[in-house]
Amino acid sequence: MKGKWVLLFLVIFFRIAWGEGQWQGYTYPPIRVVQEKPSRFFLTDTGGYGGGFGRGDPHFHLSDVDFLNLEEGWACGYGGVFLTKDGGLTWERRKPPGDWIKIKVIAPAEVYLLEGHHPGGKGRVFLWHTKDGGENWEMVETLKDKMSGYTDMFFRGKEGWIICGWNPSFHTSDGGETWQEVNFDNLIGQAFRLAIPADVGDNGYTIYVWGAVYEGGNWVSRLIKSNNGGKSWEILPLPEEILFQPWVAMCFPTSRMGWIGLEGGRLLFTKDGGKNWEWLKLPTERRVVALWFDQVGHGFASIDNTDIYHITDCLYETNNYGKTWQVVLSGYKQLNAFASLGPGYLWAVGYMPSLVPVDIVAILQM
């Protein structure tokens, strides 16, 4: 209980205006902090209670999280859509349980929410929008009956991207008033993940998209890049031993530096914008589910810990760009997504793998 009050004091004390919405990365002066012990996380949940067989109100699997500032944050998952106004210590439900996949907050009380039903198909993927903190939600009619996939979503300011796997993806540059179908210059036939770094060049912002192309009778993984906000695209070289892997994790804190998490606890690291890659390895054979890095090599990697009969370490930390790792969290925990507002401010969400999975919120303690 004492830890909660200490964290609440820090959240209120450090009320810093970080801007309305963030790119995946966050740029700041390259000050390196030497750290030997692993970071500590305060673990909580969104307030579910009870158990199975129709009793109580258990809050299930959380799939995504995003924060506008040190107080307002949003999380979504099968248990509902949740809002916090105290940095993640307490949450209130703003939408009932459903197939809520991705969530992005772009301004105070303004949120985009991606709903995706399985199996997919046209008419089973929807984009919702609220401007009043979730009191009212409107479906984005311009995308109704058009989307069929729901693999990734990104918003900042008036720029928005929805990545749809085997199906057409969409982009807006006017805050969602209009949407254009994206074909990525026909360089990929499938699109699964995107990363947009913090820095912006003379020609616009950089985008990395992980997808696949059909070659020689098989699907082959491919990474493409745009240096002008999606107007044109180029293919980036990948190591030849890369197999078809649709479900990867990506984090690019700058336009030149990024990590891609793959199967078997393996990662790819670039420091020259994807021209060259270095193989890295986590101390696990599990798939990398989520990544977060800053530009001075401090990062976290969450791995697949969903097998309730073989629970293992679930979260690793590095302070040297991924060359070595140490365990941060273990046990019945599965973290699916990170959100950050700069150095020292990080949240993660997921759930406790069990017969009645209860959601988890992990808050980095300074």
C-alpha positions as CSV (number, residue, x, y, z in Angstrom):
1,M,0.0,0.0,0.0
2,K,2.9,2.3,0.8
3,G,4.3,1.8,-2.7
4,K,1.0,2.9,-4.2
5,W,1.1,6.2,-2.4
6,V,4.8,6.8,-3.3
7,L,4.1,6.1,-6.9
8,L,1.0,8.4,-6.9
9,F,3.1,11.2,-5.4
10,L,5.7,10.8,-8.2
11,V,3.0,10.8,-10.9
12,I,1.5,14.0,-9.6
13,F,4.9,15.7,-8.9
14,F,6.2,15.0,-12.4
15,R,3.3,16.4,-14.4
16,I,5.2,17.2,-17.5
17,A,3.6,18.1,-20.8
18,W,5.0,15.5,-23.2
19,G,2.8,16.6,-26.2
20,E,-0.5,15.3,-27.6
21,G,0.3,11.7,-28.6
22,Q,3.7,10.2,-29.2
23,W,5.6,8.3,-31.9
24,Q,6.9,4.9,-31.0
25,G,10.2,6.4,-30.0
26,Y,11.0,9.4,-27.9
27,T,14.1,11.5,-28.5
28,Y,16.0,13.1,-25.7
29,P,19.7,14.0,-24.9
30,P,21.8,10.8,-24.9
31,I,22.6,10.6,-21.2
32,R,23.6,7.0,-20.2
33,V,22.7,5.7,-16.8
34,V,24.7,2.7,-15.6
35,Q,22.4,0.2,-13.9
36,E,23.4,-3.1,-12.5
37,K,20.1,-4.3,-10.8
38,P,17.0,-4.9,-12.9
39,S,14.3,-2.3,-12.9
40,R,11.3,-2.7,-10.6
41,F,7.7,-2.7,-11.7
42,F,4.6,-2.0,-9.6
43,L,2.0,-4.6,-10.6
44,T,-1.7,-3.9,-10.5
45,D,-4.8,-4.5,-12.6
46,T,-7.9,-2.7,-13.9
47,G,-10.1,-3.7,-11.0
48,G,-11.8,-6.9,-12.0
49,Y,-13.1,-9.3,-9.3
50,G,-14.7,-12.7,-8.9
51,G,-14.1,-15.8,-10.8
52,G,-15.6,-18.2,-13.4
53,F,-19.0,-19.8,-13.8
54,G,-20.6,-16.4,-14.2
55,R,-19.6,-15.0,-10.8
56,G,-18.2,-11.5,-10.4
57,D,-16.7,-9.3,-13.1
58,P,-13.3,-10.7,-14.0
59,H,-11.3,-8.5,-16.3
60,F,-9.6,-10.6,-18.9
61,H,-6.7,-10.3,-21.4
62,L,-5.4,-6.8,-22.1
63,S,-4.0,-6.4,-25.6
64,D,-2.9,-2.8,-25.9
65,V,-2.1,0.4,-23.8
66,D,-1.4,4.0,-24.6
67,F,-0.7,7.1,-22.5
68,L,-1.3,10.8,-23.4
69,N,0.6,12.1,-20.4
70,L,1.6,11.0,-16.9
71,E,-2.0,10.8,-15.8
72,E,-4.3,9.9,-18.6
73,G,-3.9,6.5,-20.1
74,W,-6.1,3.9,-21.9
75,A,-6.0,0.1,-22.2
76,C,-8.1,-2.4,-24.1
77,G,-8.7,-6.1,-24.3
78,Y,-11.3,-8.8,-24.1
79,G,-12.4,-7.5,-20.7
80,G,-13.3,-4.0,-22.0
81,V,-11.8,-0.6,-22.6
82,F,-10.4,1.2,-19.6
83,L,-9.3,4.7,-18.7
84,T,-7.0,5.8,-15.9
85,K,-6.5,9.4,-14.7
86,D,-3.9,8.7,-12.1
87,G,-1.0,7.1,-14.1
88,G,-2.4,3.6,-14.0
89,L,-3.1,3.1,-10.3
90,T,-6.8,2.9,-10.8
91,W,-9.0,2.3,-13.9
92,E,-12.6,2.7,-14.9
93,R,-14.3,0.8,-17.7
94,R,-15.4,2.9,-20.7
95,K,-16.6,0.1,-22.9
96,P,-17.9,-3.4,-22.1
97,P,-16.1,-6.6,-22.8
98,G,-15.5,-7.3,-26.5
99,D,-12.9,-7.9,-29.2
100,W,-10.9,-4.7,-28.5
101,I,-7.5,-5.1,-30.2
102,K,-5.6,-1.7,-30.4
103,I,-6.1,1.6,-28.8
104,K,-4.4,5.0,-29.3
105,V,-5.0,8.3,-27.5
106,I,-4.3,11.4,-29.6
107,A,-5.5,14.3,-27.4
108,P,-7.1,14.7,-24.0
109,A,-10.2,12.5,-23.9
110,E,-9.8,11.7,-27.7
111,V,-9.2,8.0,-28.5
112,Y,-9.2,5.7,-31.5
113,L,-10.2,2.0,-30.8
114,L,-9.8,-0.9,-33.2
115,E,-12.3,-3.7,-32.9
116,G,-11.6,-7.0,-34.6
117,H,-13.6,-10.2,-34.6
118,H,-12.3,-13.7,-35.3
119,P,-12.7,-15.2,-37.8
120,G,-12.3,-12.0,-39.8
121,G,-13.7,-11.0,-43.1
122,K,-15.3,-7.8,-44.3
123,G,-17.7,-6.2,-41.9
124,R,-16.1,-7.7,-38.9
125,V,-13.4,-5.1,-38.2
126,F,-14.4,-1.6,-37.0
127,L,-12.7,1.6,-36.0
128,W,-14.3,3.6,-33.1
129,H,-13.6,7.2,-32.1
130,T,-14.4,9.2,-28.9
131,K,-13.8,12.8,-28.2
132,D,-15.4,12.9,-24.7
133,G,-13.4,10.4,-22.7
134,G,-15.5,7.4,-23.7
135,E,-18.9,8.8,-22.8
136,N,-19.9,8.4,-26.4
137,W,-18.3,6.4,-29.2
138,E,-18.8,6.8,-33.0
139,M,-18.0,4.2,-35.6
140,V,-15.7,5.6,-38.4
141,E,-18.2,5.3,-41.2
142,T,-15.6,5.9,-44.0
143,L,-14.0,2.6,-43.1
144,K,-17.2,0.6,-42.5
145,D,-17.3,-2.7,-44.5
146,K,-13.8,-2.0,-45.8
147,M,-11.5,-3.5,-43.3
148,S,-10.9,-7.3,-42.9
149,G,-7.7,-7.5,-40.8
150,Y,-6.5,-5.9,-37.6
151,T,-2.8,-6.5,-37.0
152,D,-1.5,-3.0,-36.0
153,M,-2.6,0.6,-35.6
154,F,-0.8,3.9,-35.1
155,F,-1.9,7.5,-34.6
156,R,-0.1,10.8,-33.9
157,G,-1.7,14.1,-34.5
158,K,-3.5,13.9,-37.9
159,E,-1.5,10.9,-39.1
160,G,-3.0,7.5,-38.7
161,W,-2.3,4.0,-40.0
162,I,-4.2,0.7,-39.7
163,I,-2.3,-2.4,-40.8
164,C,-4.5,-5.3,-41.9
165,G,-2.4,-8.4,-42.6
166,W,-3.6,-10.2,-45.7
167,N,-6.1,-7.5,-46.4
168,P,-5.8,-3.8,-47.6
169,S,-4.3,-1.4,-45.1
170,F,-5.4,2.2,-44.6
171,H,-3.8,5.6,-43.9
172,T,-5.2,9.0,-43.0
173,S,-3.3,12.4,-43.0
174,D,-6.3,14.6,-42.0
175,G,-7.2,13.2,-38.6
176,G,-9.5,10.5,-39.8
177,E,-11.8,12.6,-42.0
178,T,-10.7,10.6,-45.0
179,W,-8.9,7.3,-45.4
180,Q,-6.8,5.9,-48.4
181,E,-6.1,2.3,-49.1
182,V,-2.4,1.6,-49.0
183,N,-0.6,-0.8,-51.4
184,F,3.0,-0.1,-50.3
185,D,4.1,0.2,-53.9
186,N,3.2,-3.5,-54.3
187,L,6.4,-4.4,-52.5
188,I,4.6,-6.6,-50.0
189,G,1.5,-8.7,-50.3
190,Q,0.8,-8.9,-46.5
191,A,1.5,-6.3,-43.8
192,F,1.7,-7.2,-40.1
193,R,3.6,-4.6,-38.0
194,L,4.7,-1.0,-38.3
195,A,7.0,1.3,-36.4
196,I,7.3,5.0,-36.6
197,P,10.3,6.6,-34.9
198,A,10.3,9.8,-33.0
199,D,12.5,12.0,-35.3
200,V,11.2,13.6,-38.5
201,G,13.4,14.4,-41.5
202,D,13.2,17.1,-44.1
203,N,10.9,15.0,-46.3
204,G,8.6,13.7,-43.5
205,Y,8.6,11.0,-40.9
206,T,10.0,7.5,-41.3
207,I,7.9,4.3,-41.3
208,Y,9.0,0.7,-41.1
209,V,6.5,-2.1,-42.1
210,W,7.1,-5.8,-41.6
211,G,5.2,-7.9,-44.1
212,A,5.6,-10.7,-46.6
213,V,5.8,-11.3,-50.3
214,Y,4.9,-14.4,-52.3
215,E,8.0,-15.7,-54.1
216,G,8.9,-19.1,-55.5
217,G,5.7,-20.7,-54.3
218,N,6.1,-19.6,-50.7
219,W,5.5,-16.5,-48.5
220,V,8.8,-14.8,-47.5
221,S,9.2,-12.2,-44.8
222,R,10.1,-8.7,-46.0
223,L,10.8,-5.3,-44.4
224,I,10.0,-2.1,-46.2
225,K,10.7,1.5,-45.3
226,S,9.5,5.0,-46.2
227,N,11.4,8.2,-45.5
228,N,8.6,10.5,-46.6
229,G,5.6,9.6,-44.6
230,G,4.4,6.8,-46.9
231,K,4.6,8.5,-50.2
232,S,7.2,6.0,-51.5
233,W,8.7,2.8,-50.2
234,E,11.9,0.8,-50.5
235,I,12.9,-2.8,-49.6
236,L,15.4,-3.3,-46.8
237,P,17.8,-6.3,-46.9
238,L,17.2,-9.0,-44.3
239,P,19.5,-11.9,-43.4
240,E,18.9,-14.9,-45.7
241,E,18.0,-17.3,-42.9
242,I,14.8,-15.3,-42.0
243,L,11.8,-17.6,-42.5
244,F,8.2,-16.5,-42.9
245,Q,7.3,-15.0,-39.5
246,P,4.2,-12.8,-39.5
247,W,4.0,-12.2,-35.8
248,V,7.0,-10.1,-34.8
249,A,7.7,-7.2,-32.4
250,M,9.3,-4.0,-33.6
251,C,10.7,-0.9,-31.9
252,F,12.5,1.9,-33.6
253,P,13.2,4.8,-31.2
254,T,15.0,6.7,-34.0
255,S,14.9,6.5,-37.8
256,R,18.3,4.8,-37.9
257,M,18.1,2.6,-34.8
258,G,15.7,-0.3,-34.3
259,W,15.1,-3.8,-33.1
260,I,12.9,-6.6,-34.4
261,G,11.8,-9.5,-32.1
262,L,11.4,-12.9,-33.7
263,E,10.8,-16.6,-32.9
264,G,13.2,-18.5,-30.6
265,G,14.1,-15.4,-28.5
266,R,16.1,-13.9,-31.4
267,L,16.3,-10.3,-32.3
268,L,17.6,-8.2,-35.2
269,F,19.3,-4.9,-34.5
270,T,20.2,-2.1,-36.9
271,K,21.9,1.2,-36.2
272,D,22.1,2.5,-39.8
273,G,18.4,2.5,-40.8
274,G,18.1,-1.1,-41.9
275,K,21.1,-1.3,-44.3
276,N,22.9,-3.8,-42.0
277,W,21.7,-6.1,-39.2
278,E,23.2,-7.7,-36.1
279,W,21.7,-10.9,-34.6
280,L,21.0,-10.7,-30.8
281,K,19.7,-13.4,-28.5
282,L,17.5,-13.5,-25.4
283,P,18.2,-16.2,-22.8
284,T,15.0,-18.0,-23.9
285,E,13.7,-20.0,-26.9
286,R,10.2,-18.4,-26.7
287,R,8.8,-15.9,-29.2
288,V,9.3,-12.2,-28.6
289,V,5.9,-10.6,-28.1
290,A,6.6,-7.0,-27.4
291,L,9.6,-4.6,-27.4
292,W,10.5,-1.2,-26.0
293,F,13.9,0.5,-26.4
294,D,15.2,4.0,-25.9
295,Q,18.0,5.5,-28.1
296,V,20.7,4.9,-25.6
297,G,20.3,1.1,-25.5
298,H,18.0,0.6,-22.5
299,G,15.1,-1.8,-23.4
300,F,12.7,-4.4,-22.4
301,A,11.5,-7.6,-24.2
302,S,8.4,-9.5,-23.3
303,I,8.2,-13.1,-24.5
304,D,5.4,-15.7,-25.1
305,N,4.5,-17.0,-21.7
306,T,0.9,-18.2,-22.5
307,D,1.5,-22.0,-21.9
308,I,0.0,-22.4,-18.4
309,Y,1.7,-25.8,-18.0
310,H,5.2,-24.4,-18.8
311,I,5.4,-21.0,-17.1
312,T,8.8,-19.3,-17.3
313,D,10.5,-15.9,-17.2
314,C,8.3,-13.3,-19.0
315,L,10.1,-10.0,-19.1
316,Y,13.8,-9.2,-19.8
317,E,15.8,-6.0,-19.6
318,T,19.0,-4.8,-21.3
319,N,21.2,-1.7,-20.8
320,N,23.6,-2.4,-23.7
321,Y,21.4,-2.4,-26.8
322,G,20.4,-6.1,-26.4
323,K,23.8,-7.7,-26.2
324,T,23.1,-9.0,-22.6
325,W,19.8,-9.4,-20.8
326,Q,18.6,-9.9,-17.2
327,V,15.2,-11.2,-15.9
328,V,12.8,-8.6,-14.6
329,L,9.6,-10.5,-14.1
330,S,8.7,-14.3,-13.9
331,G,5.8,-16.5,-13.2
332,Y,2.2,-16.3,-14.3
333,K,2.4,-13.1,-16.3
334,Q,2.1,-12.4,-20.0
335,L,2.8,-8.8,-21.1
336,N,1.4,-7.9,-24.6
337,A,2.2,-4.2,-25.1
338,F,4.3,-1.3,-23.9
339,A,3.6,2.5,-23.7
340,S,6.2,5.1,-22.9
341,L,6.4,8.8,-22.4
342,G,10.2,9.1,-22.3
343,P,13.0,7.9,-20.0
344,G,11.7,6.5,-16.8
345,Y,8.0,6.4,-17.8
346,L,6.9,3.0,-19.0
347,W,3.7,0.9,-18.7
348,A,3.0,-2.6,-19.9
349,V,-0.3,-4.6,-20.0
350,G,-1.3,-8.2,-20.4
351,Y,-2.8,-10.9,-18.2
352,M,-2.2,-13.8,-15.9
353,P,-2.3,-17.0,-17.9
354,S,-4.7,-19.3,-16.0
355,L,-8.0,-21.0,-16.4
356,V,-9.6,-17.6,-15.5
357,P,-7.1,-15.1,-16.9
358,V,-7.0,-11.8,-15.0
359,D,-5.5,-8.7,-16.6
360,I,-2.2,-7.1,-15.5
361,V,-0.9,-3.6,-15.5
362,A,2.8,-3.1,-14.9
363,I,4.2,0.3,-14.1
364,L,7.9,1.1,-14.1
365,Q,9.1,2.4,-10.8
366,M,11.6,5.2,-10.9
